[in-house]
Amino acid sequence: MKKYTSIKDVISLPILVEEAIALKKNPFAFEQLGKRKVLGMLFFNPSLRTRLSTQKAALNLGMDVIVMNISNDGWVLEFEDGAVMENNGAEHVKEAAQVISQYCDVLAIRAFAELKNREEDYAEKVISSFVKFATVPVISLESATGHPLQALADAITIKEFQQKERPKVVLSWAPHPRALPQAVANSFVEFIKNTYAELVVTHPKGYELNNEIMEGVPVEYDQNKAFADADFIYAKNWSSYTEYGKILSTDKNWIITNAKMQLTNSAKFMHCLPVRRNVVVADEVLDSENSIVIPQANNRTYAAQIVLKKILENA
């Protein structure tokens, strides 16, 4: 593996999932692999699980870790080619990426969507620029349009908890007071449709995801119908893709409740966290025995660790 920014960097997702589960059983088996290697982590946006789990994954492999909150601690970066840098940008990514590459063996970056211009967000200027100009492998810790480490952790979690060969997995939109990007939903769809699961997406009309990402995946606009006989329910909010960044609905009927979970096949409840209680999901669901959000979050470490292992082995 030369980099990890999307599903396109994964040769075989089922094999990668199995390897992550095996690594989880003996997380220190390869602690010599990363000895004297440095993981540099750049955060343009806040993080809890992503930062801590990726740092732990690196430490499990014997790596040293440097963390920098670019938005607070670094110079404002310019990303446009040919820019006349008379405004806020004090350093161009061309120099920054190359300089940072001299300090690190692997570079991991987190940069959210601005939700103002779809073309700009989906061009992934931050991640793409670092991939272009860095001289070391780049890992996405979530970008404007994808969260591949979260999606890998989700695939690992489903594999661990599934009770049948082809479980029904439902990605359900849920209400939220803020406009959120499509990143988690995009990567979840891209990854889970590359497993053996039966994937269904349910959301109000107007919240359709990118057609290219959704190719081959059925959409059910009736949440109750979508939940019927489901084995996993994954709740997530996202703003509109077609009317980009807008909140088109705040319908509280889409909250995940115990009554809706009763329609399922005793489904496990999943969410990437953080989650707004009694807005996205009711306490009764989140605190139930069928909620697996905590082990799901734990799998973030092993998703990051298997990716780092693959990259180090390719160095």
N, C-alpha and C positions, 0 to 999 in steps of 0.2 A: 504494500500500500504506500503510495507516494504522497498522498494528501487525503484529507477527509472533510469534504465540504457538502456532500450530497450522496444519495443512494448510488449515483454513477461511479463512486469510488469503491463500491463493494462488489466483489466478484460473485460471491454467493452468500446471500443473507442467511439462509438456514444454517450453513456451515459456520458462519461468523457467530451466530447466536449460540450454537452448540459449543464453540470454542470459548465463548464468554462464560457460559455456565460451568464448563470444566475449570476455567481459571478462577472462578468464584470459590471453588472448593479448596483451592490452594493458592491464595493471592500472592504469596511471597516466593513462588517457585522460580520466578524469573527476575529476582531482585538484583542480580548481577548485570542484567541486560542494559539497564539504564545508568549504571555506575559511571560517574563523571560526565553524564549528559544533563543538559539543562532544558527544561520546559519553560518558555516565556509565555505568560498569559496577559493579554491586553484586553481591558474592559472599557468599552465606550458606553456601556450601560450597566445597571445594577445586576447583582447575581447573588444567590445563596447556594442552592443545590449544585449548579453548574460549576461554580468556583471551588467549593469544598470537595465535591466528588472527584473533579478532575485533578485537583491538587493531591488528594489521597491516592488516586490511581497512579500518578507519577511517582509518589513516594513508595508505593508498593513495588514499583519496578526499579527502585534505587535511584531515581532521578532527583536532581535538585530543581527547585521551582522559583522563578522570579515572577512576581505579580505587579502589574501597574494599571492603575485606573487612569486611563488616558484623558478622559474628560476633565478630571480634576488636577492631575499631576503632570500632564505632558503639554507640549505645544499643540495649538490648534493645527490640524493637518489639512493640507490642500490635496484634492484628488483629481482635479481636472487637468488634462494635458494642455500645455500652452497657456496656462493661467498666468495672468499678470497679478502677482501676489501683493496687492495694495490694500487688501481688506484684513479679515481676521486670521486667515491662514498664515502661520509663521514658518511652517516647514512642509515640504512636499513629501508625499508618501514614497516617491522614488528614492529619496535619500533615507527616509525613516526606515523603510522596510529593509533596505540593504544594511543599514547600521545595526538594527536590532538583530538581524540574522547573524551578525558576527558575535553576538552575546549569547545566542540560543542555538540549540540543536533542533528543536521543534517549536513552532509558534502557534499559539491558540488564540482566537480572536472572537469577541462577542460584540455585535453591533446591530441594534434593532432597526426596524423600519421607521421612517418618519411619518408614513401614512398621508403624505401630501401629494405625491406624484407617483403613480403606479409604475410608469416606465423606469423612473429613476430607482425606485426600490427594487424592482425585479431585475435591474441591471447589476445589482449587488456590488456597488462601487467599492465599498470598504473591503469585503472579502476578496473580490476579484482583483483589486489593486495589490493587495498583499500577496496573493497567489502569483501575480505577474512579476512583482519586483523583489519579493523575498527570495533568498537563496537556500532556504530550509523548508521542510514540509509544513503545510498550514492545516490547522484543524479549526472547524467552525464550532464555536461554543454557543451558537445561535446567530443567525444572520437576519437580514430583512425579510427573507421569504422561506427560511427553513431552519429546523432544529434537529439535525441528524443524530446527535448524541442522545437526545431525549427519545427520538423514535426508535433507536437501537435498544435503549433501556426498556421501552414499551414492548418491543418484540421479544426481548428476553423474558419479561414478566409474563406475557401471554403464554409463552412456551412452558414456563415453569408451572403455571396454574391451570392450563387447559386440561380438560377431562376427556376430550375426544379428539380424533385426528383432525377434523375440520370444524373448529368452533365458529360460531357466529359472533362477529365483533361489530359493534355499532359505535360509530363516532357521532355523538350528538352535540349540536350547537346548544349553548345555554346562555341565558341573559347575563349581562355585565354592564355596570354603569359607565365604563370607559371604552373607547374604541381600541381594540386590540388587533395586532397583525394576524395574518393567516399562517405564520411560520410553523407553529406546532401542528396545526391541522394539515398543512401541506405535507410535511415530512411523515406524519403518521399515516396518511393515505399512501404515500409513495412506498413506505416500508412495508406496511401490513399487506398491501396487495401483492407483495413479493414473497409472502409466506403462504402457508396452506390454509389460512383462515378464509371464511366467507365474510367479506367486508361490506357493510352498508353504512351510508352517510345520511343523516337526517338533520334538517334545518328548515327554518321558514324560507319562503320564496324570497329571492333577492340576496341570499347568502351563498349562492353557488360559488365554488372554488374554481380555480383555473382549469379550463377544459382539458388541457394537456395532462395535468396531474390527475384529474378525475377519469381519464379514459379507462373504460372497462369497469368502473365502479358504480353500482346503482345508487340513486338518490331516492329517499322516501320522505315526502313532505309531511306525512302524518307520523308524528313521533311515537304514538301508541302502536301503530302497525310495525314500525321499525323495531320497537323493543320486543315484539312477540318472539318468544323462544330464543332470545339472545343469551349468549354465554358470557360476554363481556360488554360493559357499557363504559365508554370513554367520553367524559364530558369536557367540552372546551368551547370557549367563546372566540369568535373572530368577527372582524368588521367586514363590510361588503367589499368584494373584489371588483364587481362591475361598477358600482358607484363608490369608487375607491375610498376606503378609510371611514366611510359613513356608518353610523348606527341607524339601521332601518327599522329595527324592532326592539322593544324592551319587554316583550310579552312574557310575563311572569309564569305563564302556563308551561313554559319550557324548562322550568327548574326541575332538577332530578329529585323526585320524591319516592318514598317507600311504596306508594300506590303504583307508581310507574314501574318500579323494580319488580313488583309482583307480577307484571306481565311477562317477565323474562324467565329463562330457565335457571332460576336462582343465580343470576349473573353476578360476576365480580365487578365492582365499581372501580374505575381508574380515573385519575386526573394527574396532570403534570406538576401541579402545585406551583406557586401558592394559589389557594382557592378561597373565594369569598363565600363563607358559610351562609346558608339560607338566602343566597342570591343565585348562585350557580347550582348548588346542591344542598339539600336539607340535612340538618344535623343527624337525623335518624338514619340516613344513608351513609354519610361520611363516617359515622361512629359505629356502623354495623360490622358484624363479623365478615360480611362479604366485601367490605372496603379493603382494597389492597394498595392504597396510595403510599403507605409507608414502605413496604417491601419494593414497590415500584421505584420510589425515590432512592432506596438503597442500591438498586441495580444501575443507577447512574454511574457509580464508581466502576463497575465491571464493564459497562459499555465503553467508558473512556479508557479503561485499562487495556481492553483487547485492541482498541484502535491504536493506542500508543505502542503496544507490543508489536503490532503489525508494521508500524512505521519504523520503529527502531530496528526490527529485523531486516527491513529493506534498505537501511542506511549503508 
